[in-house]
Amino acid sequence: LGMLGVLTWQQSGIYRDEITFFSYIVAHNPKARGAHRSLGAALLRAGRLEEGYATTLTALRQRPDSAEAYAHLGYALLLMGRLDEAGVKLTRALEIDPINTQALDYLAKVRFTQKRYGEALALYQTLLKVLPEDAQTHLNLGSTLYHLGRPEEALASFEQALTLNPQLENARNNARQLRQDLNRRRF
């Protein structure tokens, strides 16, 4: 029983965090199909963009039909400011899986950043068909509508975001500011 405890303690180190866990899997089973994708995503979340990108490329080589891997690559490129390349990868993810929520969200962010608000709007609307209760998407839709010169609709989106998540400070601030702006226009 004592030996089992020692072995369990030794093994527990690989569960310290998701990067350590998936690195262990990849090191011991380099062909583990989902491990590279999961490790890449964990590295991206940790801000280790180059490593996350490279690891996700390995995942894509293992599964060239993986919408998730394309979405993660697109996200990495978005974070690196390589918007055109991000758009290509995210579009490919959506060709494979048209309702991949990560790809829809990331591509909408790419298009918004590129000031292609009409495209961002269509993507956020599609995303809301899949995730109608997502407060962050309502907030992002509101920002997009605002940039398209549709303040009343933007306000409705900000208010919907707050209904879904009253703690969403950006939605609260945007709604407050927009109400003030609309009231000034009326008087």
C-alpha positions in Angstrom: 0.0 0.0 0.0 2.9 2.3 0.8 4.4 1.7 -2.6 1.1 2.5 -4.3 1.0 5.8 -2.4 4.5 6.7 -3.6 3.6 5.9 -7.2 0.4 7.9 -7.0 2.3 10.8 -5.6 4.9 10.6 -8.4 2.2 10.4 -11.0 0.2 13.3 -9.6 2.7 15.8 -10.8 1.5 15.4 -14.4 -1.9 16.8 -13.4 -0.4 20.1 -12.0 -1.9 22.1 -14.9 -3.2 21.4 -18.4 0.0 22.3 -20.1 2.0 19.8 -18.0 -0.7 17.2 -18.4 -0.9 17.5 -22.2 2.8 17.8 -22.6 3.2 14.6 -20.7 0.7 12.9 -23.1 2.4 14.3 -26.2 5.9 13.2 -24.9 4.7 9.7 -24.2 2.4 9.3 -27.2 3.3 11.7 -30.0 0.5 10.4 -32.2 -2.3 11.1 -29.6 -4.7 12.8 -31.9 -6.4 15.2 -29.5 -3.4 15.9 -27.2 -1.6 18.3 -29.6 -4.7 20.3 -30.2 -5.5 20.5 -26.4 -1.9 21.4 -25.6 -1.9 24.0 -28.3 -5.1 25.5 -26.9 -3.7 25.5 -23.4 -0.5 27.2 -24.6 -2.6 29.9 -26.3 -4.6 30.5 -23.2 -1.3 30.9 -21.3 -0.2 33.5 -23.8 2.5 31.3 -25.2 1.5 32.1 -28.8 4.3 30.8 -30.9 4.4 27.5 -29.0 0.7 27.2 -29.2 0.7 27.9 -32.9 3.4 25.4 -33.6 1.7 22.7 -31.5 -1.6 23.3 -33.2 0.1 23.0 -36.6 1.2 19.5 -35.5 -2.4 18.8 -34.5 -3.6 19.9 -37.9 -1.1 17.7 -39.7 -2.5 14.8 -37.7 -6.1 15.7 -38.5 -6.3 18.0 -41.6 -10.1 18.0 -41.3 -10.2 19.4 -37.7 -12.3 22.5 -37.5 -11.1 23.0 -33.9 -7.4 23.0 -35.0 -8.1 25.6 -37.7 -10.0 27.6 -35.2 -7.1 27.5 -32.7 -4.6 28.4 -35.4 -6.9 31.4 -36.4 -7.1 32.4 -32.8 -3.3 32.3 -32.4 -2.9 34.4 -35.6 -5.5 36.9 -34.3 -3.6 37.3 -31.1 -0.4 37.8 -33.0 -2.1 40.5 -35.1 -1.8 38.5 -38.4 -5.4 39.2 -39.3 -5.5 38.2 -42.9 -3.9 34.8 -42.2 -6.3 34.4 -39.2 -9.2 35.0 -41.5 -8.1 32.3 -43.9 -7.7 29.7 -41.1 -11.0 30.6 -39.5 -12.8 30.5 -42.8 -11.5 27.1 -43.4 -12.7 26.0 -40.0 -16.2 27.2 -40.9 -16.0 25.3 -44.2 -15.5 22.1 -42.3 -18.0 23.0 -39.5 -20.3 25.9 -40.3 -21.5 26.3 -36.7 -18.1 26.0 -34.9 -18.7 28.5 -32.2 -15.0 29.3 -31.7 -14.4 29.9 -35.3 -17.5 32.1 -35.7 -16.5 34.2 -32.7 -12.8 34.6 -33.6 -13.6 35.4 -37.3 -16.1 38.0 -36.1 -13.4 39.5 -34.0 -11.0 39.5 -36.9 -13.6 41.2 -39.2 -14.4 43.7 -36.5 -10.7 44.5 -36.0 -10.4 44.9 -39.8 -13.4 47.4 -39.6 -15.4 45.0 -41.8 -18.4 45.5 -39.6 -21.0 44.1 -42.0 -19.2 40.8 -42.0 -18.7 40.8 -38.3 -22.4 41.5 -37.8 -23.4 38.5 -39.9 -21.0 36.3 -38.0 -22.3 37.4 -34.6 -25.9 36.9 -35.7 -25.0 33.4 -36.8 -23.3 32.8 -33.5 -26.3 33.9 -31.6 -28.5 31.4 -33.5 -26.2 28.7 -32.0 -25.7 30.4 -28.6 -28.6 32.7 -28.0 -27.8 33.0 -24.3 -24.2 34.1 -24.7 -23.9 37.5 -23.0 -20.5 38.3 -24.5 -21.7 37.7 -28.0 -24.6 40.1 -27.4 -22.1 42.7 -26.1 -19.9 42.2 -29.2 -23.0 42.4 -31.5 -23.9 45.7 -29.8 -20.4 47.1 -30.4 -20.7 46.1 -34.1 -24.1 47.6 -34.5 -22.8 50.8 -32.9 -20.0 51.0 -35.4 -22.5 50.4 -38.2 -24.4 53.5 -37.1 -27.3 51.6 -35.5 -27.3 52.9 -32.0 -30.9 51.8 -30.9 -30.1 48.2 -31.9 -26.8 48.5 -30.2 -28.4 49.6 -27.0 -30.9 46.7 -27.2 -27.9 44.3 -27.6 -26.1 45.8 -24.6 -29.2 45.5 -22.5 -29.7 41.9 -23.6 -26.1 41.2 -22.6 -26.8 42.7 -19.2 -30.0 40.7 -18.8 -28.0 37.5 -19.4 -25.0 38.6 -17.3 -25.6 41.6 -14.9 -21.9 41.5 -14.0 -20.7 42.4 -17.6 -19.2 45.8 -16.9 -18.5 46.6 -20.5 -22.1 46.1 -21.4 -23.2 48.3 -18.5 -20.8 51.1 -19.4 -21.6 50.9 -23.1 -25.4 51.0 -22.4 -25.1 53.9 -20.0 -23.0 55.9 -22.5 -25.3 55.1 -25.4 -28.4 56.1 -23.5 -26.8 59.4 -22.7 -25.9 59.9 -26.4 -29.3 59.0 -27.6 -31.0 61.3 -25.0 -28.8 64.2 -26.2 -29.8 63.6 -29.8 -33.5 63.7 -28.9 -33.2 67.1 -27.2 
